[in-house]
Amino acid sequence: MAVAGFRIAALALALGACTSALPNERTFNGTSWHVTAIDGNATPATGDYHLAFSGRTISGRFGCNGFGGDYAVVGDIMNAGDLRSTMMACSEPAAGFEGRGLAVLRLPMQMRWPSARQLTLSNSAGSITLELAR
């Protein structure tokens, strides 16, 4: 019986260690994510493609303009509030990625976790695939 108790305690400890690096699924506070794909298309190796969460705000860049706003998570749905963005002219491929990425962020997004460090946000506008940077 002591061996079974030890195994249960070890499993609980291991599971706790696995989740400690994950963001708080309600706030994502203090996490940064590299955007690896938008609508299944890999983001370019050069350029700034990221999302960051601080408190209840989301900010990021999809290759060109910076953007930000509020966000909330209810269950497995993330909603970004009224997003504000700079308005610089962007060349391709950043312009296309930015337009498709912002279209996704403007609608409620289903969150899927393919792995502990990967997150996919998706809705009828498309999808954004993320990898935890910190």
Order of alpha helices (4+ residues) and beta strands (2+ residues): alpha-beta-beta-beta-beta-beta-beta-beta-alpha-beta-beta-beta
